Amino acid sequence: MKILVISDSHGNIANLKHVMGFAKKIGVGAVIHTGDWNTIETVELVLSFGIPLYTVLGNADVRAEAIQKLKESASLHGKSQKFDENFLIINLGGKSIGITHKPSDNKKYFLDKKLDIIFNGHLHSKYESSQTPVKIVRPGAIINGINFAIYDTKTNKVEFIEEY
């Protein structure tokens, strides 16, 4: 399964629309957003593509209407979409995946968990660990350009895509 991993969209509709169009074209099976949506419009845009969404909030997600929309969507779609304000642990494509916004929260939420990969945002930079037992990935920030990652659960590989 291919998974689109995005973060820190901060209301940038143009970049997000481009990324979601690419995701739809290559047939991703899920979208992971690691937080900092900022606006209800960004939430609605991602949901409009009909791809299952797994997401957490970031430190900039303070707008009640966007938070409510994510809660409603998750409860409406049950297992095909998940939302939590702080962290998620999900299983997709045979992989156990942890999601939180801040990398500094990894130990807090995932220390005793058996995970294959952890996705974070917050720092607005791409990153893939090579020295940790669990792969840790930051996809880059949508607000900074067309920056995202595609995670392939079959190969356990991450491909970063960047256009500034």
C-alpha positions in Angstrom: 0.0 0.0 0.0 1.2 3.5 -0.8 0.5 6.2 1.8 0.7 9.9 1.2 2.4 11.6 4.3 1.9 15.3 4.6 2.4 17.9 7.4 2.2 21.5 8.3 -0.2 22.7 5.5 -1.0 25.9 7.5 -3.9 26.7 5.2 -1.9 26.6 1.9 -4.8 25.4 -0.4 -2.8 25.7 -3.6 0.1 23.4 -2.5 -2.3 21.0 -0.8 -4.5 20.7 -3.9 -1.5 19.9 -6.1 -0.3 17.2 -3.6 -3.7 15.6 -3.2 -4.2 15.5 -7.0 -0.8 13.7 -7.3 -1.9 11.3 -4.5 -5.2 10.5 -6.3 -3.4 10.0 -9.6 -0.9 7.4 -8.2 -3.7 5.7 -6.3 -2.6 6.0 -2.7 -4.6 3.9 -0.2 -4.4 6.4 2.7 -3.4 9.9 3.7 -1.5 10.7 6.9 -1.4 14.3 8.0 0.8 15.0 11.0 -0.9 18.2 12.0 -1.0 22.0 11.6 -3.9 22.2 9.3 -4.8 25.7 10.5 -8.1 26.1 8.6 -11.3 24.2 7.9 -10.7 24.7 4.1 -7.6 22.6 4.2 -9.5 19.8 6.1 -12.4 19.9 3.6 -10.1 19.8 0.6 -8.3 16.7 1.8 -11.6 15.0 2.7 -13.1 15.9 -0.7 -10.6 13.5 -2.4 -12.3 10.5 -0.7 -9.0 8.9 0.4 -9.0 7.5 4.0 -7.5 10.1 6.3 -5.5 9.4 9.5 -4.5 12.6 11.3 -3.5 14.4 14.5 -3.6 18.0 15.5 -0.5 20.3 15.6 0.3 23.3 17.8 -1.2 25.7 15.3 -4.6 23.9 15.1 -6.7 26.1 17.3 -9.7 26.7 15.1 -12.7 25.0 16.6 -14.5 24.4 13.3 -11.5 22.6 11.7 -11.2 20.4 14.8 -14.9 19.6 14.8 -14.8 18.7 11.1 -12.1 16.2 11.7 -14.0 14.7 14.6 -17.2 14.4 12.6 -15.4 12.9 9.6 -13.7 10.2 11.8 -16.9 9.2 13.5 -18.8 9.1 10.2 -16.2 6.9 8.5 -15.3 4.7 11.4 -12.3 2.5 10.7 -11.4 4.1 7.3 -10.5 7.4 9.0 -9.0 8.1 12.3 -8.4 11.3 14.3 -6.9 12.1 17.6 -5.8 15.4 19.0 -2.4 14.1 20.2 -1.3 10.8 18.7 -2.5 7.7 16.7 -1.3 4.2 16.4 -2.7 2.5 13.3 -2.2 -0.6 11.2 -2.1 -0.1 7.4 -0.7 -2.4 4.8 0.7 -4.8 7.5 2.7 -2.0 9.2 2.2 -0.6 12.7 2.4 3.2 12.4 2.7 5.9 15.0 1.6 9.5 14.2 2.2 12.6 16.3 2.9 16.2 15.5 6.0 17.0 17.5 9.1 14.7 17.3 9.7 15.5 21.0 6.5 13.6 21.8 7.7 10.3 20.3 9.0 8.9 23.6 5.9 10.1 25.5 3.4 8.2 23.2 5.4 5.4 21.6 8.2 4.3 24.0 6.7 0.9 24.9 4.9 0.3 21.6 6.1 -2.1 18.9 6.0 0.1 15.8 7.5 -0.2 12.3 7.5 3.6 11.6 6.7 6.9 13.2 5.6 10.0 11.3 6.0 13.5 12.7 5.8 17.1 11.5 6.3 20.4 13.3 9.9 21.2 12.3 9.1 22.0 8.6 11.9 19.8 7.3 12.2 16.4 5.8 14.0 13.7 7.8 14.4 9.9 7.8 16.2 8.2 10.6 18.9 5.7 9.9 20.2 5.2 13.4 17.0 4.2 15.3 15.4 0.7 15.6 12.0 2.3 14.5 12.1 4.3 11.3 11.2 8.0 12.1 10.1 10.2 9.2 9.1 13.9 8.8 7.7 14.6 5.3 8.5 18.3 5.1 6.0 21.1 5.2 3.3 21.9 2.6 3.5 25.6 3.6 7.1 25.7 2.3 6.2 24.3 -1.1 5.3 20.9 -2.6 6.9 18.9 0.1 5.6 15.5 1.1 6.5 11.8 1.3 5.1 8.6 -0.1 5.5 5.6 2.1 5.3 2.1 0.6 4.3 -0.5 3.1 5.4 -3.4 0.9 9.0 -2.2 0.6 9.1 -0.2 3.9 10.7 2.7 1.9 9.9 6.4 1.9 10.2 8.6 -1.1 10.5 12.4 -0.5 9.1 14.7 -3.1 10.1 18.4 -3.0 9.4 21.4 -5.2 10.0 24.9 -3.9 
